[in-house]
Amino acid sequence: MNLFLLRHGLAVEPTIPGFKLDRDRPLTSAGRKKIRGLATLFRRLEISFDLLLASPYARAHQTAVIIAEGLGAQKALEISTHLTPGASPKPLLEALNRRGSHLADVLLVGHEPDLSRLISVLVTGKTGLALEMKKGGLCRLEIAKLHYGRCAMLQWLIAPKLWS
């Protein structure tokens, strides 16, 4: 399995009036533009997804929708409470495993520091790997058998400035 982890794009700052709840903060116009650039890059590289899972928070959901629309993969997009900020990664991994081995390419759209911790656990078996995904940052892990713990090889971790 190729597991892609994408941090949501640039979002409205929490201090902007009109968004009382953190979960409601949407992408900015610059954030939408950068994520559209990423969708274009996926198309050029012929990267597609069997499944796109997104956090229910507005900025992550909007990020996933832009990618799904850009790839014509709207039917593969689902919201997952397992990607809500602060959620334990174990239920997420269990849910992915229950779907079976037919998933070759999966995209998870979520938040920091959760995505970095998940990468750390899957690559090293521990949560302490020092890395931070920038907004719109993307990681690709190669996994033979998905489980909580060391099971992945880091293929790449790239900053959004490469496609914006």
C-alpha positions as CSV (number, residue, x, y, z in Angstrom):
1,M,0.0,0.0,0.0
2,N,1.1,3.5,-0.7
3,L,-0.2,5.7,2.1
4,F,-0.2,9.4,1.4
5,L,-0.6,11.9,4.2
6,L,-1.6,15.4,3.4
7,R,-1.9,18.3,5.9
8,H,-4.8,20.6,5.0
9,G,-4.1,23.7,3.0
10,L,-3.8,27.3,4.4
11,A,-6.8,28.1,6.5
12,V,-8.4,31.2,7.9
13,E,-6.7,32.2,11.1
14,P,-8.5,31.4,14.4
15,T,-8.5,35.1,15.3
16,I,-10.7,36.0,12.2
17,P,-14.3,36.9,13.4
18,G,-17.1,34.7,12.2
19,F,-15.6,31.3,13.0
20,K,-16.4,30.5,16.6
21,L,-15.3,26.9,16.4
22,D,-11.9,25.7,15.2
23,R,-13.6,23.0,13.2
24,D,-15.4,25.6,11.0
25,R,-12.3,27.5,9.8
26,P,-12.2,27.1,5.9
27,L,-9.3,27.3,3.5
28,T,-8.2,30.7,2.3
29,S,-8.2,31.5,-1.4
30,A,-4.4,31.0,-1.4
31,G,-4.9,27.7,0.4
32,R,-7.4,26.5,-2.3
33,K,-5.1,27.6,-5.1
34,K,-2.1,25.7,-3.7
35,I,-4.2,22.5,-3.2
36,R,-5.5,22.8,-6.8
37,G,-1.8,22.9,-7.8
38,L,-1.3,19.7,-5.9
39,A,-4.2,18.0,-7.7
40,T,-2.7,19.1,-11.0
41,L,0.6,17.6,-9.9
42,F,-1.1,14.3,-9.0
43,R,-2.7,14.2,-12.4
44,R,0.6,14.8,-14.2
45,L,2.3,12.1,-12.1
46,E,-0.6,9.8,-12.7
47,I,-1.2,9.4,-9.0
48,S,-4.8,8.3,-8.1
49,F,-6.4,7.0,-5.0
50,D,-8.6,4.1,-4.1
51,L,-9.7,5.9,-1.0
52,L,-9.5,9.5,0.3
53,L,-10.2,9.9,4.0
54,A,-10.6,13.4,5.4
55,S,-11.0,14.9,8.8
56,P,-14.5,16.3,9.4
57,Y,-13.0,19.8,10.0
58,A,-13.9,22.2,7.2
59,R,-10.3,23.0,6.1
60,A,-9.3,19.3,5.8
61,H,-12.6,18.4,4.1
62,Q,-12.3,21.2,1.6
63,T,-8.7,20.1,0.9
64,A,-9.8,16.6,0.2
65,V,-12.7,17.7,-2.0
66,I,-10.4,19.8,-4.2
67,I,-8.1,16.8,-4.6
68,A,-11.0,14.4,-5.3
69,E,-12.5,16.8,-7.9
70,G,-9.2,17.4,-9.5
71,L,-8.7,13.6,-9.9
72,G,-12.4,12.7,-10.7
73,A,-12.4,10.6,-7.6
74,Q,-15.3,12.1,-5.7
75,K,-16.8,8.6,-5.1
76,A,-13.6,7.6,-3.3
77,L,-13.9,10.5,-0.8
78,E,-15.1,9.8,2.8
79,I,-15.1,11.7,6.0
80,S,-13.4,10.0,9.0
81,T,-13.7,11.0,12.6
82,H,-10.5,9.0,13.1
83,L,-8.7,12.0,11.5
84,T,-10.2,14.6,13.9
85,P,-7.4,16.4,15.7
86,G,-6.3,14.5,18.8
87,A,-7.9,11.2,17.7
88,S,-5.9,8.0,18.4
89,P,-4.3,6.6,15.2
90,K,-5.0,2.9,16.2
91,P,-8.7,3.0,15.3
92,L,-7.8,4.6,12.0
93,L,-5.3,1.9,11.1
94,E,-7.8,-0.8,12.2
95,A,-10.5,0.7,10.0
96,L,-8.1,0.8,7.0
97,N,-7.2,-2.9,7.6
98,R,-10.9,-3.9,7.8
99,R,-11.3,-2.6,4.2
100,G,-9.0,-5.3,3.0
101,S,-5.9,-5.6,1.0
102,H,-7.3,-4.2,-2.3
103,L,-6.4,-0.7,-1.3
104,A,-3.2,0.2,-3.2
105,D,-3.2,4.0,-2.8
106,V,-4.8,5.8,0.1
107,L,-4.8,9.5,0.9
108,L,-5.4,10.8,4.4
109,V,-6.1,14.5,4.9
110,G,-5.7,15.7,8.4
111,H,-3.9,17.9,10.9
112,E,-0.7,18.5,12.8
113,P,0.7,17.2,15.0
114,D,-1.3,14.1,14.4
115,L,0.0,13.3,10.9
116,S,3.6,13.7,12.0
117,R,3.0,11.4,14.9
118,L,1.4,8.8,12.7
119,I,4.3,9.0,10.3
120,S,6.7,8.6,13.2
121,V,4.9,5.5,14.5
122,L,4.7,3.9,11.1
123,V,8.3,4.6,10.2
124,T,10.1,4.2,13.5
125,G,7.6,2.5,15.9
126,K,7.7,5.5,18.2
127,T,6.1,8.9,18.3
128,G,9.3,10.9,18.8
129,L,10.6,11.4,15.2
130,A,11.3,15.2,14.8
131,L,9.3,16.3,11.8
132,E,6.6,18.8,11.1
133,M,4.3,18.9,8.1
134,K,3.7,22.3,6.7
135,K,0.2,23.3,5.7
136,G,-0.3,21.5,2.4
137,G,2.7,19.3,3.0
138,L,2.6,15.8,1.6
139,C,4.2,12.5,2.7
140,R,4.2,9.1,0.9
141,L,4.8,5.9,2.9
142,E,5.2,2.5,1.4
143,I,3.7,-0.3,3.5
144,A,3.7,-4.0,3.0
145,K,1.4,-4.8,6.0
146,L,-0.3,-1.9,7.8
147,H,-0.3,-2.0,11.6
148,Y,0.3,0.3,14.6
149,G,4.1,0.3,14.9
150,R,7.1,0.2,12.6
151,C,5.7,-1.0,9.2
152,A,6.4,1.7,6.7
153,M,9.2,3.0,4.6
154,L,9.3,6.8,4.0
155,Q,9.4,7.4,0.3
156,W,9.1,11.2,0.4
157,L,8.1,14.2,2.5
158,I,7.7,17.4,0.5
159,A,6.7,21.0,1.3
160,P,3.9,22.7,-0.6
161,K,6.2,25.3,-2.1
162,L,7.3,22.6,-4.7
163,W,3.9,22.7,-6.5
164,S,2.5,26.2,-5.8
